[in-house]
């Protein structure tokens, strides 16, 4: 899937994979701070390590002198990690000051990121937080007194998105901090909801959390609006017209994008609001095939045909 990256993102990525001087890909042996975020099973994982110059009397004044990362992610993940390390080292930041680097700081440093790749910058921030917590335990620093929001165990709690093991407390915090207002924005920023989709509108799922965080009411049901179900169904596209519109979007929008990467897509069947598709060519072998179907194919069909459509891999 082709993405439009800024020149800064592409340059940071190329420099890092070549191992040029001044880049930060790697791992510090016996680090003062060690943290990880993500998992290989999800297709993204990031490890963050740093070394500090210890203050002789006050550990909160330790200064990070080296920051390194290892990631199994993509161009965006590598560039965002480079940005994070650069901001920390060039700013001679303490671990506590490093925690104040925001997701938006990274995006600004990179000259922007595609909306679907925002989660790559979030990964670095989460791995950094885990590394700072590790440092604080080693140095006997109570972070809850310095940064009250860390008093909560952010990642512990009910799992909302089982595909990516994302918890309710984590989602609530990120929805507010990243100003997320839709399921699509949550998926782009956090990957939650990007798998089977069962958590989208389930009780206590993503839409319920959005409603609770922003004080918005859920959409009224057909019965609440007094609309006869048969009338509503009649107003929707006929199976023939629905199929034609889906084929038009696949042919005119989706296929050209996939073919740029050596792939293609085959429409297998349409049953109600379920669209059964199969990726072919290079896309069929990609470990991110499920994400391609969800974030590219389904998103275009929802936007241009019907919001209720779901794409099922065959």
N, C-alpha and C positions, 0 to 999 in steps of 0.2 A: 504494500500500500504506500503510495508516494506521499511524502509530507513536505510542506514548504518550511524550511528552516532558515533562520537568519544566518548571515555570513559568520557572525560570532559563534553560533552553535556549531556550524560545520568546521570552523577553524579549530575550536577547542577539541572537538572530536578527533580530527585528523592528527593534531599534535599529540593527544593522549595515546592513541593507538600506536603511534610511532615511537612513543616513549621519549619525546623531545625534552630537553632541559626545561625545568620550571613546571612540568606537569606533575600530576599527583596520583596517577593510577599505581596501586601497589598496596602493600601492607606493612605496618610497623611492627617489628618484633618486640615482644614484651611492652605493649603500649600502656600509657597511663589511662587511656580511655578506649573502650572497645564496645561497639554496638552494631546490631544488625536489624534490618527491616525487610519484610517480604519473604518469599519462599520460592524455590525453584519450581515447585509444582504449579505455581501461578504464572511462571514465565518471567518473573522479576524478582531479583534479590539484590541487596546492597549491604556491604560491610564497611563500616567507618572506624578508623583508628586515629588516635592523635597522641602526641607527646608534648609535655609541658615543661617549662622552666619553673621549678618550684620556688614559691616565695618562702623566705626563711621563717616567717612567723604567722602569716595569714594565708591559708590555702585558697581562699576565695580570690586571691590576687595572682594565682598561678597563671602563666601566659602560655598559650598554645604556640609552639614553635614549629611543629610539623603536623600536617593533616594528610591522611591518605585514604583511599577508598578502593574497593573491589566491587564490581557490579556485573551481573549477568543480564543487564538490561540492554537498551538500544542506544541509538545516537543521543537521544534526549537525556537519558539517564546518565550517560558518561559526561555530557556537556554540563548538566546541572550539578553533578558531583564536582567537576572541575571548578565551577563557579563558586560552590560552597567552600571548597578548600582555599581558593584564592582570597575570598572575602575574609576568611578567618586568619590566614597567615599575613596578608598584607595589612590587615587592621590590628595585628598583634593582640588579638582578643583573648580574654580569659574564657574558660569554659562557660561561665554564666553569661558573659556577653555574647558568646557564639549562639546561645539559645535564642537570642533576640533577633537573629537573622530570620526574616520571614520568607515564606514561599514567594511573595511578590518581589522581594529583594533579588531573589535568584532569577526570576523571570525578567526583571528589568536589566540585570547584569547581562543576560543572554540576548537581549534585544527581542524578547518575545518567544513564545512556544506555541505550537498548534494546540488548540483547545483539547484535543484528544490525547495530548501528551503531558498535560499538567501534572498527572499523577507521578511522573518521573521526578519532578522537583520536590514533591511531597515526600517521596521515598528518602531522599537525602536528609531532609529535616528530621524525619522520624528516626533514622539511623544515628544522626548526630545526638538527638535527645537520649537515646539508649546509651551512647558512648559517654555522655556527660553524667548520666546516672551512675555508670560504672566508675568513672573518675571520682564522683562524690563519695561513693562508698569506700573507696581506697583511701581517700584523704580525710574522711570523717566530716564531710560538709553536709549539713542538713539543708537540702535544696528547698524544702517546703517553707522555710523561713525567708528565703530569698525570693523564690518564685512560687507563690501560693497555689497556682494552678497545678503544680506538679504534686500537690498533696494527694490528689486523686490518682488511683491506679487506672490510668486512662484506657489501657487495653484490656482490662478485665471486665467481664460482664457477659450478658446474653449475646450470643452470636446471631446477627441479623442476616448477613450474607455468608452462607455456608460454603459457597464456591471459593471465596477468597478469605474466609475466616475473619471477617470484620465485625467487631463488637459494637453494641449500642453506645456505650460511653464514648468510644473513639469517634463514631459517626456523629454524635451530638456535638462534640467539640469541634470537629472539622467542618461541619455544616455552618457553624457560627463563625469560626475563624476565617474560613475561605469564602464566606458569603455565598454558599451554594443554595440555589432556589429550585432546582429541578432534579429529577432522577438522572437525566442525561449529564448534568453538571457533576453530580456525585460520582457517576461512573468514570467520567473523564478525569476527575481529580484524584479519586481514591480507588478506582477499579471495582468497588462494590457495586453489585447489580450487573456486572458485565459477563456473567456466566449464564446460568439457566434462566434467570429473570424471575424466579419464583418469589424473591424478596421484594419485588417492585411494589406490589399492592397487597401483599399479605398483611394480616393484622399485626401491627407492630413493625411493619416493614419500612422501606425507604420513604414512601409517600406519607405514612403516618408520622414518621420522625420529622419530615419537612413541615407538615402541618403543625406539629407541636412546637417546633423550634421557632417558626415564624408567625404562629398564631393564626394560621389560615385554616379554613374549614375544608374538609374533603368535598369533592364534586358531588352534587346531588345525584341520586340514582334515578333511573327511569320512572320508578314508582313515585319518588318524591316530587318529580316534575309533572306527574299526571299524564305522562305520554304512554299511549298504548304500545306495547312491545312490537306488535305486528306492524304498526305504522312506522315505528323507528326502523325496523328491518327493511321495510319497503323503500325508505328514503336512502338506504345504502346502495352501493353499486351492485348491479346484477353480477352473477358469477362470470359471465362472459366479459362484461366491461371491466370487472376487477382484474381478470386475467390479462386482458389487453394492456391495462395501465401498468401492471406489474412488469410485463414483458418489455414495455416501452422504457421504463426506468432502468431495468437491467441492461437493455441493449444500448441505451443512449448515455447512461451515467456510470453504472457500475462496471460493465465489461471494459470500457476504455481504461479505467483506473487499474483494474486487475491485470490487463494485458501489458501495461507498462512494466509490471513486475514478472512477466512471463507466465501469468496465470489466467484463469477464466472461471466462469460459473455456469452451472447447468440447472435450469428450473425443472424440478422433478414432479411436483404436484402442488395443488392449492386446495386446502380443506378448511372452509370457513375463513378464520383470520390467521390460519397457520400456513406459512409458505415454506415448502420443503425444497432445499437447494443443496447442491454438491459443488464444492470448489474443485477445480481441476488444474492440471499443469503444476507450476512451481508453488502455487498457493496451497495445493492439496498436501504438500509435504511440510509446510511451514508450521512450527510449533504454535504460532499465534493464529491458526486458522479459525478457531472459535471466536477470537476477538474480531477478526476480519468480518465474519458473518454478522456478529452482533453490532459492532460499531460502524461498519461501513454499509453493508447491504441492508440490514434492518433499519438503520437510521434513515437512509435515503428513502426506503419504502414508506416509513412512517411519515416523513416530511412531505412526500410528493404523492402518496396514494391514500393511506389510511393510518391514523395514529394507532389503531388497534392491531395492526399486523405484527406477527412474530415470525422470525425466520428460524427454521429447524434444520440442523445439519443432517444430511443423509450419508 
